[in-house]
Amino acid sequence: MKINFSLSLKLTLLVVSISAIVILSLTYVNIHQQNEFFEDAYFEKAASLSKALDASISSHDQLKDKQKLQNYISNFSKLNPDILKLSVNLPDGEELHVFVSTEEDSIGSLSSMYNNLSYEKGAIVYIPQHGKDGHKLTMLAPINLSGQIAGTYEMVLSMDAAYTALDIQMRNLVLISAISLFILIFSFLFMLRRAIVKPIITFRDATKVIGEGNLNEEINIKSRDELGELATAFNRMTTDLKISRDKIEKYNKTLEKLLSQKDEFIGQLGHDLKNPLTPLVGLLPMITEQEKDPKLKEHLRVLTSNAEYMRELIFKTLQLARLRSSNVKFDIQHINLNEEIDNVLDRQQSFLKENKINVENEVNDKISIKADKLRLGELFNNLITNAVKYTPKDGGVITIDAKKDRDFVTISVKDSGIGMTKEQLGRIFDEFYRADKSMNVMDSTGLGLSICKRIVEKHGGCIWAESPGEGKGTTFYFTLKPGNGKIIKNK
């Protein structure tokens, strides 16, 4: 599962991470330097003590008197409390042995290999030791007598007191680092919230208000940076949007008025044209039938065809104007979809046989819808008639199907006709548009699909068309609300 983090949380994590890395790095470096400082100080102290021993033994020639040398190193150790052990190692044959030592048990034993290294190389060797029993520094230094190395000193110094003080300093340093980290994080977060997060929250809240339609909302950010410039540009944009919206509302009112006037004009014009055409359409077939002259009879048939086309065009134009009106009433009721389609197909049986088109009704007989029965029949009539017009007349197939989900029933009318391009699909529901320009203008008014669109939208659904391409057929889809067994009148 993907977790969304707010900008404030992201900035907080970023600031805490960076601050922690900086403070902890500085603390580590400081502690490391303190450790080195303490050890370096003891190295110098051990070297100084070694030089003092070397000078004292050289001047008193104590290497030959074991007892005196033992007493001297014992007194020297007592004067320097940090010395835990002090030994003088002299060669006995090919190996160094402990000649005298403050640890008397070690006298006569072999010295360590590091003593041999100091004896052979003439160099001072420092060996720090850190463990549960404390902090120690072992120093091995050669004994110089008149430029000759006579043996080695082995001095063990305690560094416990210094490291105790160091531990106190480190604890104080860690405490100071923690306090500094807290102050740094708080300061950074305060500045980031004030400079970035707060303006962004202001933008977010303002966009919500503007999105709800209140274009009077302004973003009050006075900072002299990119956010301030963005706020100024945003406020200018909302002002421009408000001006544009006012203009659009004004244009819409004008357009609605013009559309209303157009519908009134079409309605009046339709009635004025329909009244003289009705008797003409009724009389022309009778006159044509009685006419004996073949040439004149053919002219009368053409005249009859044109009159019928004009009557259909006027009828559909009036119908479209009525469907556009908000006052039109639909008698919504519970309808069995499969039965209604069968009724439509029965009424169009002769038309389908004449065009040799086979229609397959694959709708489940349990699917019901809420619709105006007359309008629904008109909708299927138009879609089937349209499919027949663009489907080959010999062996063409039209398939009607439906699928039901929770909110809608999606109905499809699929043909095996000429198909359509993307450009045609985008305009197929426009008034007076004909997908096939080669078709005789008398065969189609270009209003059937526009009427279908109005009927579906008045039912609260939507309609669209899909086609794989030219020559691959077309499928019209539309949605209606599922039925619930109740009859709803005058919705």
C-alpha positions, -999 to +999 in steps of 0.1 A: +000+000+000+014+034-010+016+059+019+013+096+011+034+120+033+026+156+037+051+183+026+055+193+063+065+158+073+089+154+043+106+187+052+108+177+089+124+143+080+148+161+057+158+187+083+161+162+111+183+139+089+206+167+078+209+183+112+216+149+129+243+140+103+260+174+108+258+174+146+268+138+150+297+142+126+310+172+144+306+154+178+325+123+165+353+144+151+356+164+184+356+132+205+382+116+182+404+147+185+400+148+223+412+111+224+442+119+203+449+150+223+449+131+256+471+102+243+495+127+226+499+145+260+508+112+277+533+104+249+551+136+256+549+131+294+564+096+290+591+109+267+600+136+293+602+110+321+624+088+299+648+117+293+649+124+330+657+088+337+683+086+310+700+118+322+700+106+359+714+071+352+741+084+329+753+109+354+753+085+384+764+054+366+738+034+384+736+005+359+764-013+378+747-011+412+715-031+411+703-021+446+709+016+441+692+014+407+662-004+423+660+022+450+662+050+424+634+038+401+612+031+432+617+067+444+612+080+409+579+061+406+567+074+439+574+110+428+552+104+397+519+088+408+508+081+372+536+055+369+522+020+374+554+001+365+590+011+358+616-014+347+652-014+335+660-041+310+696-051+303+710-077+279+720-111+293+737-129+265+716-124+234+683-115+252+670-087+273+661-095+309+644-074+335+673-061+356+653-040+382+616-032+384+589-017+406+572-051+401+598-072+419+582-105+407+592-097+371+630-092+380+651-117+360+624-126+335+626-121+298+615-086+286+588-083+259+595-084+222+588-047+220+618-041+243+640-060+219+626-038+191+635-006+211+669-020+220+678-030+184+663+000+166+672+026+192+636+040+189+609+048+215+579+026+213+545+037+226+517+010+233+483+025+244+460-001+261+423+004+267+403-023+286+380-030+314+408-025+339+415+010+327+436+030+303+473+025+302+503+037+281+534+015+279+566+033+267+597+015+258+628+037+253+665+028+248+691+036+275+719+058+260+753+057+276+779+078+258+761+072+225+758+035+231+725+016+237+729-003+270+693-015+275+658-002+277+634+015+300+598+001+303+574+025+318+537+019+322+516+051+329+480+052+340+457+074+319+425+068+341+423+102+356+426+119+323+400+096+307+377+101+336+378+138+330+375+131+293+343+110+298+328+139+317+337+162+289+323+138+263+290+135+282+288+173+284+296+174+247+269+149+238+244+169+259+254+201+242+252+184+208+217+171+216+206+206+227+222+221+196+205+196+174+171+204+189+176+241+185+189+237+149+159+215+139+134+238+155+150+268+138+151+252+104+115+239+107+102+273+118+119+290+089+108+263+064+072+264+076+071+302+074+089+305+041+075+275+022+049+253+039+026+281+051+024+298+016+017+264+000-011+258+025-024+292+016-023+283-021-040+250-014-069+265+006-073+293-020-075+268-049-102+248-031-123+279-026-117+290-062-125+255-074-159+258-058-166+289-080-156+318-057-133+338-079-132+367-054-107+347-033-072+363-032-039+349-020-023+372+004+015+365+002+037+395+004+072+378+002+096+392-023+105+359-039+091+333-064+062+325-041+052+362-039+054+364-077+034+332-080+007+347-057+006+379-077+002+359-110-024+336-094-045+366-082-042+381-117-053+348-132-084+347-109-093+383-119-090+374-155-111+343-150-138+363-132-139+387-161-141+358-186-168+341-166-189+372-165-185+376-202-194+339-208-224+342-185-235+372-205-230+354-238-248+323-225-278+343-216-278+358-250-273+324-266-301+309-245-324+337-256-314+331-292-319+294-289-353+299-274-362+323-302-348+298-327-369+270-313-400+292-313-392+302-349-386+265-359-418+255-342-439+281-359-422+276-392-427+238-389-464+242-382-468+267-411-450+243-435-466+211-421-502+223-426-500+228-464-478+197-468-502+173-451-530+175-477-504+177-505-487+144-493-522+128-491-534+139-525-502+134-546-503+096-544-539+096-556-532+120-585-501+099-594-522+067-594-549+082-617-524+098-642-521+079-675-492+098-691-460+078-680-437+108-682-461+130-661-466+101-638-428+099-631-427+136-624-456+132-599-437+103-581-406+126-578-428+153-564-444+129-540-410+117-528-398+153-522-430+162-504-427+132-481-390+141-474-400+176-466-427+164-442-402+140-425-376+168-422-402+192-407-415+165-383-380+156-370-370+193-367-401+200-346-394+168-326-358+179-319-370+214-309-395+199-284-368+176-270-346+206-264-373+222-243-371+219-205-409+217-204-411+183-222-425+155-200-416+119-201-438+091-188-411+070-171-421+035-162-407+000-156-401-017-190-388-052-198-361-044-223-361-077-242-399-075-248-397-039-260-370-046-285-391-076-298-421-052-303-399-027-322-386-055-344-421-067-351-431-032-363-401-030-385-403-066-399-413-056-434-387-029-436-359-054-425-371-081-449-372-056-477-335-048-470-326-084-463-311-075-429-311-100-400-315-085-365-304-106-335-319-097-301-294-110-275-307-090-245-314-111-213-351-113-207-346-104-170-332-069-177-356-041-170-351-003-174-368+030-165-379+048-196-407+064-216-420+036-237-429+057-267-395+075-267-377+042-262-394+027-292-385+059-312-349+056-300-346+019-312-364+027-345-339+055-353-308+034-344-320+003-363-331+024-393-297+042-393-279+008-391-299-006-420-290+025-441-252+019-437-253-020-438-251-041-470-286-051-480-277-087-486-266-107-456-262-077-432-264-084-395-275-061-366-270-073-331-287-058-300-273-066-266-273-051-230-253-054-199-264-043-164-244-030-136-254-013-103-262+022-117-269+017-154-279-006-182-256-003-212-274-012-244-255-017-277-267-018-313-240-033-335-240-034-373-218-050-399-219-019-422-194+006-437-179+016-403-166+051-395-134+071-391-124+090-359-135+123-375-169+109-384-173+094-349-167+129-334-195+144-354-220+116-358-245+132-334-243+167-349-275+180-364-278+175-402-245+156-403-243+126-427-215+102-423-217+090-459-216+120-483-222+098-513-257+088-500-287+104-517-297+135-497-333+122-499-324+091-479-315+108-447-324+141-429-292+140-407-314+144-376-321+108-365-291+104-343-294+139-329-329+130-317-315+097-302-290+118-283-317+141-269-339+112-259-311+094-240-299+126-223-335+133-212-335+099-196-303+108-176-280+086-198-253+091-224-248+078-259-217+072-280-204+053-310-174+031-316-159+017-348-127-003-356-125+016-389-140+019-423-156-013-436-156-029-401-190-019-388-202+005-361-216-001-326-238+025-309-239+024-271-263+042-247-271+039-210-304+039-192-313+035-155-322+000-144-359-007-135-372-015-101-407-027-108-424+006-100-441+030-123-430+067-121-452+092-139-444+126-154-408+128-144 
